[in-house]
Amino acid sequence: MKILVVGVFNDHSTNNGIANGFENAGHEVMRYDYRKALEELSPAARDYDIWSMSLDCELVFFCKCNGVHVDVVRDCKSHAKTFLWYMDPLNGNYNDELKEKIKVADYVGVAKREVYLEAKKLNSNTHFLIEGFDPKWDYPIERDPIMMDVHSKKYDISFIGNQYGDRQDWLSLLVDNIAFPINKFNIEHAKVVGQSRININLTGGGGPSDRVYKVLAAKGFLISQTYPDVEKYGLIPGRDLVFANTPEDMVEKCNYYLARKKERDEIAEHGYQTVQKFSRDNLAKQIIEIVDGSVSGREPIRRSTQDQL
């Protein structure tokens, strides 16, 4: 199958892993960075460019694509299947523009249960899919000879990410015993995980981000802020990772597990084994199974995208 992936393809974009997953499954993939295109094109010209590139494709995979006009999705439906992928929570970019795309797309995939329940009201062909980890970068660093010099535990506790909202309330109680390596991507993320006795995850609301799966794939021991519908995300509390209900509970659990290496290692190993089914390669395969390769019976081509110019 020939697939056009419309997304963002900088060094730390999760869209790279999905596009790679399609290729690893044997499909021909074209990548179109819809944000970078605006450096040279107007929004209307960029949208026309997307439509033009899609003409000989069987699947057009839109990764959120905020700012891309809904008519692009409509027009691509004349000759291809369209799949809209949205991985953020409801308080992210879930706005009226996105809702219109959800209504129009042949298929919709979302990575948060709360979004699934809302998007399903707009498009019955909405699927809850776990974003997972990128096997190209998220793996135990002891597997990589190049990383032999970073195997030792450098941090007792680490939090990778930015501090905003109520995250500061959670992290302030650990301030004397925590490292904050922010903006770590690709192998640098796995390196920090491997150097940390305890990795902290704070959700920001709406369920786990891909960082939960990235930490477990790198065989890190993880304590996460509790999130809704835990059982829906394929991980077992106390077996794959540990959950904390309050900032004080987080401190208590950090102190407990810092003194118990054997328990940390057992949970990290179990989480590592569990998370293997949530790679982005498997996500790409799930998407193809949903689409099922059919490209027949599309509506006659519309002219709205071209008329924007």
C-alpha positions as CSV (number, residue, x, y, z in Angstrom):
1,M,0.0,0.0,0.0
2,K,1.2,3.5,-0.8
3,I,0.7,5.8,2.2
4,L,1.0,9.6,2.6
5,V,1.7,10.5,6.2
6,V,0.9,14.2,6.9
7,G,2.6,15.1,10.1
8,V,5.6,16.7,11.8
9,F,8.9,15.1,11.3
10,N,11.5,16.9,13.4
11,D,13.9,14.9,15.5
12,H,11.6,14.3,18.4
13,S,8.2,13.9,16.7
14,T,6.3,10.7,17.5
15,N,5.0,10.8,13.8
16,N,8.4,9.4,12.8
17,G,7.8,6.2,14.6
18,I,4.4,5.6,13.0
19,A,5.8,6.3,9.5
20,N,8.7,4.0,10.2
21,G,6.2,1.4,11.4
22,F,4.3,1.5,8.1
23,E,7.6,1.0,6.2
24,N,8.7,-1.8,8.5
25,A,5.4,-3.5,7.6
26,G,6.3,-3.4,3.9
27,H,4.3,-0.3,2.8
28,E,5.6,2.6,0.6
29,V,5.5,5.8,2.6
30,M,5.7,9.4,1.6
31,R,6.2,12.0,4.5
32,Y,4.8,15.5,4.3
33,D,5.7,17.9,7.1
34,Y,2.7,20.2,7.1
35,R,4.2,22.7,9.5
36,K,7.6,23.0,7.8
37,A,5.8,23.5,4.5
38,L,4.5,26.8,5.7
39,E,8.0,28.2,5.6
40,E,7.7,28.4,1.8
41,L,3.9,28.1,1.1
42,S,0.8,29.9,2.1
43,P,-1.7,27.7,4.1
44,A,-3.9,27.4,1.0
45,A,-1.0,26.4,-1.2
46,R,0.2,23.9,1.4
47,D,-3.2,22.3,1.6
48,Y,-3.3,22.0,-2.2
49,D,0.2,20.5,-2.1
50,I,-1.1,17.8,0.3
51,W,-4.0,17.0,-1.9
52,S,-1.7,16.8,-5.0
53,M,0.7,14.4,-3.3
54,S,-2.2,12.2,-2.2
55,L,-3.5,11.5,-5.7
56,D,-1.7,8.2,-6.2
57,C,-2.0,7.0,-2.6
58,E,-4.3,4.5,-1.1
59,L,-4.2,5.9,2.4
60,V,-3.7,9.4,3.7
61,F,-2.8,9.4,7.3
62,F,-3.3,12.8,9.0
63,C,-1.4,13.3,12.3
64,K,-3.5,15.8,14.1
65,C,-2.8,18.4,11.3
66,N,-4.0,21.5,13.2
67,G,-4.4,24.3,10.6
68,V,-4.9,22.0,7.7
69,H,-8.4,22.7,6.2
70,V,-11.0,20.1,6.6
71,D,-11.7,20.2,2.9
72,V,-8.3,18.5,2.4
73,V,-9.6,15.5,4.2
74,R,-12.8,15.6,2.2
75,D,-11.0,15.9,-1.2
76,C,-8.6,13.1,-0.4
77,K,-11.6,10.8,0.2
78,S,-12.2,10.9,-3.5
79,H,-9.3,8.6,-4.2
80,A,-8.0,7.2,-0.9
81,K,-8.9,6.1,2.5
82,T,-8.4,8.9,5.2
83,F,-7.3,8.2,8.7
84,L,-7.1,11.0,11.4
85,W,-4.7,10.3,14.3
86,Y,-5.0,12.4,17.5
87,M,-2.8,11.5,20.5
88,D,-3.4,14.5,22.8
89,P,-6.0,14.8,25.7
90,L,-9.2,16.8,25.5
91,N,-7.5,19.9,27.0
92,G,-4.9,19.8,24.2
93,N,-6.0,20.7,20.6
94,Y,-9.4,19.0,20.7
95,N,-11.2,22.0,19.3
96,D,-13.9,22.7,16.7
97,E,-11.5,22.5,13.8
98,L,-10.4,19.0,14.9
99,K,-14.0,17.9,15.4
100,E,-14.8,18.8,11.8
101,K,-12.0,16.6,10.6
102,I,-13.2,13.8,12.9
103,K,-16.6,13.9,11.3
104,V,-15.2,13.8,7.8
105,A,-12.4,11.2,8.1
106,D,-13.0,7.6,7.1
107,Y,-11.3,6.4,10.3
108,V,-10.2,8.1,13.5
109,G,-7.6,6.9,16.0
110,V,-7.1,8.5,19.4
111,A,-4.7,7.7,22.2
112,K,-6.8,8.8,25.2
113,R,-9.9,7.1,26.5
114,E,-11.7,10.4,27.3
115,V,-11.1,11.6,23.8
116,Y,-12.4,8.2,22.4
117,L,-15.7,8.6,24.2
118,E,-16.1,12.1,22.8
119,A,-14.9,11.4,19.2
120,K,-17.0,8.3,19.0
121,K,-20.1,10.6,19.2
122,L,-18.9,12.3,16.0
123,N,-17.6,9.4,14.0
124,S,-18.7,5.8,14.7
125,N,-15.4,4.6,13.1
126,T,-13.3,5.9,15.9
127,H,-10.7,3.6,17.5
128,F,-8.8,3.8,20.8
129,L,-5.2,3.0,20.1
130,I,-2.2,3.1,22.4
131,E,0.5,5.3,21.0
132,G,3.3,3.2,22.7
133,F,7.0,3.5,22.1
134,D,9.4,3.8,19.3
135,P,11.6,0.6,19.0
136,K,14.3,2.5,17.2
137,W,15.1,4.5,20.3
138,D,13.3,3.2,23.3
139,Y,15.2,0.1,24.5
140,P,17.4,-0.8,27.5
141,I,20.7,0.9,27.2
142,E,22.7,-2.2,28.3
143,R,21.8,-3.6,24.9
144,D,23.8,-1.0,23.1
145,P,27.6,-1.3,23.3
146,I,27.9,2.4,22.6
147,M,26.1,3.1,25.9
148,M,28.4,0.9,28.0
149,D,29.8,4.0,29.8
150,V,26.4,5.1,31.0
151,H,25.1,2.0,32.6
152,S,25.7,3.1,36.2
153,K,22.8,4.7,38.1
154,K,23.4,8.4,38.1
155,Y,20.1,9.6,39.5
156,D,18.1,8.4,42.4
157,I,14.9,9.9,40.9
158,S,14.4,11.6,37.6
159,F,11.6,13.5,35.9
160,I,11.9,14.1,32.1
161,G,9.6,16.9,31.0
162,N,8.5,20.4,31.6
163,Q,7.1,21.7,34.9
164,Y,3.6,23.3,34.4
165,G,0.2,23.2,36.1
166,D,0.1,21.0,39.2
167,R,3.3,19.2,38.3
168,Q,5.2,21.7,40.5
169,D,3.1,20.6,43.5
170,W,4.1,17.0,42.9
171,L,7.7,17.7,42.2
172,S,8.4,20.2,44.9
173,L,8.3,17.6,47.7
174,L,11.1,15.7,45.9
175,V,13.2,18.6,45.1
176,D,16.2,17.6,47.3
177,N,16.4,14.2,45.7
178,I,15.4,14.5,42.0
179,A,17.0,15.4,38.7
180,F,15.2,17.3,36.0
181,P,16.7,16.4,32.6
182,I,14.3,18.2,30.3
183,N,13.9,17.9,26.6
184,K,15.5,14.5,26.2
185,F,14.5,12.7,23.1
186,N,15.4,9.5,21.2
187,I,18.4,7.6,22.7
188,E,19.0,10.4,25.1
189,H,15.7,9.7,26.7
190,A,16.5,6.0,27.1
191,K,19.9,6.9,28.5
192,V,18.4,9.0,31.4
193,V,15.9,6.2,32.1
194,G,18.7,3.7,32.3
195,Q,20.7,6.0,34.6
196,S,17.8,6.5,37.0
197,R,16.8,4.2,39.9
198,I,13.3,5.7,39.8
199,N,11.6,7.5,36.9
200,I,8.6,9.8,37.6
201,N,5.6,10.3,35.3
202,L,3.1,13.1,35.7
203,T,0.1,12.9,33.4
204,G,-1.1,16.4,33.0
205,G,-4.6,14.9,32.8
206,G,-6.4,12.6,30.5
207,G,-4.4,9.5,30.8
208,P,-0.8,8.4,30.1
209,S,1.4,10.0,27.4
210,D,3.8,7.9,25.4
211,R,6.4,8.5,28.0
212,V,5.0,5.7,30.2
213,Y,5.6,3.2,27.5
214,K,9.0,4.7,26.6
215,V,10.2,4.4,30.1
216,L,9.1,0.8,30.4
217,A,10.5,-0.1,27.0
218,A,13.9,1.2,28.2
219,K,13.4,-1.1,31.3
220,G,13.0,1.7,33.7
221,F,11.3,1.5,37.0
222,L,8.4,3.9,36.9
223,I,6.2,5.6,39.5
224,S,3.3,7.4,37.8
225,Q,0.6,9.8,39.0
226,T,-2.6,7.8,38.8
227,Y,-4.8,8.4,35.7
228,P,-8.3,7.4,34.8
229,D,-9.2,4.0,33.2
230,V,-5.8,2.5,34.2
231,E,-6.9,-0.9,33.1
232,K,-7.7,0.3,29.6
233,Y,-4.1,1.1,28.8
234,G,-2.8,-2.4,29.0
235,L,-0.6,-2.1,32.1
236,I,-0.9,-3.7,35.6
237,P,-0.5,-1.5,38.7
238,G,2.1,-3.0,41.0
239,R,3.4,-5.4,38.4
240,D,4.4,-3.2,35.5
241,L,4.7,0.1,37.3
242,V,3.7,1.8,40.5
243,F,1.0,4.4,40.9
244,A,0.8,7.3,43.4
245,N,-2.5,9.1,44.3
246,T,-1.1,12.3,45.8
247,P,2.2,14.1,46.0
248,E,2.7,12.8,49.5
249,D,2.0,9.3,48.3
250,M,4.6,9.8,45.6
251,V,7.2,10.7,48.2
252,E,6.4,7.8,50.3
253,K,6.6,5.3,47.4
254,C,9.9,6.8,46.2
255,N,11.4,6.4,49.7
256,Y,10.1,2.8,49.9
257,Y,11.4,1.7,46.5
258,L,14.8,3.5,46.7
259,A,15.6,1.1,49.5
260,R,14.4,-2.0,47.6
261,K,16.4,-2.7,44.5
262,K,15.1,-6.2,44.0
263,E,11.5,-5.1,43.9
264,R,12.4,-2.3,41.5
265,D,14.2,-4.6,39.2
266,E,11.3,-7.2,39.2
267,I,8.7,-4.6,38.4
268,A,10.9,-3.0,35.7
269,E,11.4,-6.4,34.1
270,H,7.7,-7.2,34.1
271,G,6.9,-3.8,32.7
272,Y,9.5,-4.3,30.0
273,Q,8.0,-7.6,28.9
274,T,4.4,-6.3,29.0
275,V,5.1,-3.2,27.0
276,Q,6.6,-5.0,24.0
277,K,3.2,-5.4,22.4
278,F,2.8,-1.6,22.4
279,S,5.5,-0.6,19.9
280,R,4.8,1.8,17.1
281,D,5.4,-1.0,14.7
282,N,2.4,-2.8,16.2
283,L,0.5,0.5,16.2
284,A,1.1,0.8,12.4
285,K,-0.1,-2.8,11.9
286,Q,-3.3,-2.1,13.9
287,I,-4.0,0.9,11.7
288,I,-3.5,-1.1,8.5
289,E,-5.8,-3.8,9.9
290,I,-8.5,-1.1,10.5
291,V,-8.2,0.3,7.0
292,D,-8.0,-3.2,5.6
293,G,-6.6,-2.0,2.3
294,S,-9.9,-1.1,0.6
295,V,-9.9,1.9,-1.6
296,S,-13.1,1.4,-3.6
297,G,-16.4,3.2,-3.6
298,R,-15.2,6.7,-2.9
299,E,-17.3,9.7,-3.5
300,P,-16.7,11.9,-6.7
301,I,-13.9,14.3,-6.4
302,R,-14.7,17.7,-4.9
303,R,-13.0,21.0,-5.8
304,S,-12.9,22.8,-2.5
305,T,-9.2,22.3,-1.8
306,Q,-8.2,23.6,-5.3
307,D,-10.7,26.5,-5.0
308,Q,-8.9,27.8,-1.9
309,L,-6.1,29.0,-4.2
